[in-house]
Amino acid sequence: MKLVLAGVITVVASLVGISCSSDRGMADRSDLSASAEKMAAKKEAGSMPGYRLEAPDTLHTLPDILEEASGLTDVSATEVAMVQDELGIIFLFNIDTGQITREVPFASRGDYEGMTRVDNAMYVLESKGHLFEVQNWLGDKNVIQRWLPLPTSDNEGLCFDPVEDRILLSPKSRWKKGEVPKSIRPIFAVDIGSGKLLHEPVFVLNTDDIVRFALQHDLEIPSKAYKEGGEKIDLKFKPASLAVHPVTNDIFVISAVNRVLASFNRAGEVTGVHFLDAETFPKPEGITFLPNSSLVISSEAAKQKPTLAVFKWREGQDPALQVASLPLPRE
């Protein structure tokens, strides 16, 4: 199916949220070394063009305060910012040192999920549709709160789209239940100038496209067994976070459920699918890109340890070498 800009796209999925970084940082890398070595031992060719997602180039364990980290965005070549699920605080994190370098309160406790930066303003999404714009967030800040009339009850993904100069928003929950197939997930847009929600989706995602791509590239897909015997494909792709690639302009969407990362070009075609390692990413909920196109993924603890991983972009890598059959993610 085709994905049409400013119109309706038919792609794949149920997107997922955003994620975090670490205060303990590199001091805790030893705790994750076994997992990293195990990932590196897998076949290097991945299913995501330009990235080797089997082995992070940098891997941090996040501090306890970020166990529920849910929003992630880039700040500079060496820094990212994130929010914790329950706290109205922006955490500035240095990737090189593995340290939280600053905390910026912006609101009281809530259910904060998505996060993105546009110039000197930070935008934070509360799951029920409240959008916080934190202007001049590192200085004499001014906080503007808006309510977005979203038709979905649980909303997590937020990112800046430089191609159309707008903010993209991805719901996690069903849209138009009973009216459209349950495989359909919309992506909405927010006008930056007015702060208003565009009522019609700018993209519409369909999980069938991800399944089709995975089957064509011999990827192992989650399945469900019948009581009578046999099994059926049971891919769950619920958007938690999304980000736009700074060079290709592809849209990357991540789902904590089934630990799926998928990318799409501007024509709506799936360009990559990858099932993330369960030990390194217990619950991957955040994704962003650094200015050099390095991919950053954060994960909540989910009874393990929260992590933040950086994957360098290997520009010019032959896409034909990117596809591999990957192990089925554990629940």
C-alpha positions in Angstrom: 0.0 0.0 0.0 1.1 3.5 -0.6 1.7 6.1 2.1 0.8 9.5 0.8 2.1 12.8 2.3 -0.5 15.1 3.7 -2.9 12.4 2.8 -3.4 8.8 4.0 -0.7 6.3 4.1 -1.1 2.6 4.4 1.8 1.1 6.1 2.1 -1.0 9.1 1.8 -0.9 12.7 0.9 0.1 16.2 3.6 2.6 17.3 5.2 2.8 20.7 6.6 5.5 23.1 9.9 7.2 23.7 12.8 6.6 25.9 15.8 7.6 28.1 19.5 7.8 29.1 21.7 7.2 32.1 23.1 8.7 35.2 25.1 5.7 36.0 26.3 5.6 32.5 29.5 3.8 31.5 30.2 2.7 35.0 27.4 0.1 34.5 28.5 -1.1 31.1 29.9 -4.2 32.7 26.4 -5.2 33.8 25.4 -5.3 30.2 28.6 -6.7 28.6 27.3 -10.3 28.5 24.2 -9.2 26.6 26.3 -7.0 24.2 28.6 -9.8 23.5 25.7 -12.2 22.8 24.3 -9.7 20.4 27.6 -9.1 18.6 27.9 -12.9 18.1 24.8 -12.9 16.0 25.0 -12.4 12.2 26.1 -8.7 11.7 23.9 -8.1 8.7 20.6 -6.6 10.0 17.2 -5.9 8.6 17.5 -2.1 9.0 19.5 -0.4 6.2 22.5 1.5 7.5 22.4 0.1 11.0 23.8 -3.0 12.7 21.2 -3.4 15.5 22.6 -6.6 16.8 25.4 -4.8 18.7 25.2 -1.2 20.0 28.2 1.1 19.5 27.4 2.6 22.9 25.3 1.1 25.7 24.3 2.7 28.9 22.4 1.5 31.9 20.0 4.2 33.0 19.6 5.4 36.6 16.7 4.3 38.8 14.9 7.6 38.4 14.6 6.8 34.6 13.3 3.2 35.0 10.0 4.5 33.6 11.6 6.7 31.0 9.1 7.2 28.2 10.1 10.2 26.0 13.4 10.7 24.1 14.7 13.4 21.8 18.0 14.7 20.5 19.5 18.0 21.9 23.0 18.0 20.4 25.7 15.7 18.9 26.4 14.3 22.4 23.2 15.0 24.3 19.6 13.7 24.5 16.7 14.7 26.6 14.0 12.5 28.1 11.0 12.4 30.4 10.0 9.9 33.0 6.5 8.4 32.8 5.3 9.9 36.0 7.4 13.0 36.6 7.0 16.4 35.0 10.8 16.8 34.6 13.0 17.0 31.5 16.2 15.2 32.0 19.3 16.3 30.0 21.7 13.3 29.4 25.2 13.3 28.1 25.9 10.2 25.9 29.7 10.5 26.2 29.9 10.7 30.0 26.8 8.7 30.7 25.5 11.3 33.2 22.3 13.3 33.7 23.6 16.9 33.6 20.5 18.8 34.2 16.9 18.5 35.4 14.2 21.0 34.2 10.8 20.8 35.9 7.9 21.8 33.7 4.7 20.4 35.3 3.3 18.3 38.2 3.1 14.5 38.2 1.3 13.0 35.2 1.4 10.3 32.5 4.0 11.7 30.2 4.9 9.7 27.1 6.1 11.5 24.0 8.8 14.1 23.6 10.4 16.2 20.8 12.5 19.3 20.4 11.9 22.1 17.9 14.6 24.8 18.0 14.6 26.1 21.6 11.2 24.6 22.6 10.6 21.2 24.0 7.3 19.5 23.5 6.0 16.8 25.9 2.9 14.7 25.3 0.7 13.5 28.1 -1.1 10.2 27.2 -4.6 11.6 27.2 -3.8 14.4 24.8 -2.3 17.3 26.8 0.6 18.8 24.9 3.1 20.9 26.9 5.3 23.4 25.0 8.3 24.4 27.1 9.7 27.5 25.4 13.3 28.4 26.1 13.5 25.2 28.1 17.2 25.7 29.2 16.7 29.3 30.2 13.9 31.5 31.5 11.3 29.0 30.4 7.7 29.6 29.6 5.3 26.6 29.6 2.2 26.6 27.4 -0.3 23.7 27.9 -2.8 22.7 25.2 -5.4 20.0 25.0 -5.5 18.1 21.7 -8.9 16.7 20.7 -7.5 13.3 19.7 -9.9 10.5 18.9 -7.7 8.0 20.6 -7.4 7.3 24.4 -3.7 6.3 24.7 -1.1 8.4 22.8 2.6 8.0 23.1 4.8 8.9 20.1 5.9 12.5 19.3 8.5 13.8 16.8 9.4 16.7 14.7 9.0 16.3 10.9 11.4 18.8 9.2 10.1 17.8 5.7 6.7 19.4 6.4 7.7 21.6 9.4 5.2 20.0 11.8 5.0 17.6 14.8 3.9 14.0 14.2 1.9 12.2 16.9 1.3 8.4 17.0 -1.4 6.9 19.1 -0.9 3.5 20.8 -4.6 2.6 21.1 -7.2 1.7 18.5 -8.7 4.3 16.2 -12.3 4.1 15.0 -12.9 0.7 16.6 -15.6 -1.1 14.6 -15.2 1.2 11.7 -11.7 0.3 10.3 -9.7 -2.9 10.5 -7.9 -3.3 13.8 -4.6 -3.5 11.9 -4.9 0.2 11.1 -3.0 2.9 13.1 -3.1 6.6 12.3 -0.4 9.2 12.6 -1.7 12.7 13.3 0.1 16.1 12.9 0.2 19.2 15.0 0.7 22.6 13.4 3.7 24.2 15.1 2.6 27.8 14.6 -0.9 27.5 16.0 -0.4 24.4 18.2 -3.6 22.9 16.7 -4.2 19.3 15.8 -4.9 18.5 12.2 -8.1 16.5 12.5 -7.4 13.9 9.7 -4.4 11.6 9.9 -1.5 12.5 7.7 -0.4 8.9 7.6 -2.3 5.7 8.2 -0.3 2.6 9.1 -1.3 -1.0 8.5 0.5 -3.9 10.2 -0.1 -6.1 7.1 2.7 -4.3 5.3 5.2 -5.1 8.1 4.2 -8.7 8.0 4.5 -8.8 4.2 8.0 -7.3 4.4 9.1 -9.7 7.1 7.9 -12.7 5.2 9.6 -11.6 2.0 12.9 -11.2 3.9 12.6 -14.5 5.9 12.3 -12.8 9.2 10.8 -14.8 12.1 7.4 -13.3 13.0 5.6 -13.7 16.4 2.9 -16.3 16.1 0.1 -17.7 18.2 -0.7 -21.4 18.6 -4.3 -22.7 18.1 -5.7 -25.0 20.7 -6.7 -27.4 17.9 -3.1 -27.4 16.6 -1.2 -25.2 14.2 -0.4 -21.5 14.6 -1.1 -18.1 13.1 0.9 -14.9 12.7 0.3 -12.7 15.7 2.4 -9.5 15.2 1.5 -6.8 17.6 2.9 -3.4 16.6 1.6 -0.6 18.9 3.4 2.7 18.3 5.3 4.0 21.3 7.7 6.4 19.6 8.7 7.6 16.1 11.4 9.7 14.6 12.4 11.1 11.1 15.8 10.1 9.8 17.9 13.3 9.2 19.2 12.2 5.9 16.8 9.8 4.2 13.6 11.4 5.8 12.4 7.8 6.4 10.0 7.5 9.3 11.1 5.1 12.0 8.5 3.7 14.3 9.1 1.5 17.4 6.8 -0.8 19.4 7.6 -2.1 22.8 5.2 -4.9 22.2 7.1 -7.6 20.3 10.1 -5.2 20.4 9.6 -4.2 16.7 11.4 -1.4 14.9 10.1 -0.6 11.4 11.0 2.1 8.9 9.0 3.6 6.0 9.9 5.8 3.1 7.8 8.8 2.0 6.0 6.6 -0.6 4.8 4.4 2.3 7.0 1.5 1.5 8.5 -0.5 4.3 12.3 -0.1 4.2 13.3 -2.1 7.2 12.1 -4.3 10.0 14.0 -5.5 13.0 13.1 -7.4 16.2 15.2 -6.0 19.0 17.1 -8.1 21.5 15.0 -8.7 24.7 17.9 -8.7 27.1 19.3 -5.3 25.9 15.8 -3.8 25.4 13.3 -5.1 28.0 10.7 -2.6 26.9 11.9 -0.3 24.1 9.9 2.9 24.2 12.0 5.7 22.9 13.7 6.5 19.6 15.5 9.5 18.2 18.4 10.4 15.8 21.5 12.5 16.5 22.7 15.1 14.0 25.2 12.6 12.6 22.3 10.1 11.9 23.2 7.8 14.8 20.1 6.0 16.0 19.3 6.2 19.8 16.9 3.7 21.4 15.9 3.7 25.1 14.2 1.0 27.1 12.2 1.0 30.3 13.4 -1.5 33.0 10.4 -3.8 32.9 11.8 -5.7 35.9 15.3 -5.7 34.5 17.5 -2.6 33.9 16.6 0.4 31.8 19.0 1.0 28.9 20.0 3.6 26.3 21.8 2.4 23.2 23.5 4.3 20.3 23.9 2.8 16.8 26.2 4.5 14.3 24.8 5.1 10.8 26.9 3.2 8.3 26.3 5.4 5.2 26.6 3.6 1.9 26.1 0.1 3.3 24.7 -2.2 0.7 20.9 -2.6 1.5 21.1 -6.1 0.1 23.4 -7.0 3.0 21.0 -5.6 5.6 18.4 -8.4 5.7 18.8 -11.4 8.0 16.5 -13.8 9.7 16.4 -12.7 13.4 15.4 -14.7 16.5 11.8 -14.3 17.7 11.6 -11.7 20.5 10.7 -13.1 23.9 7.6 -11.8 25.7 
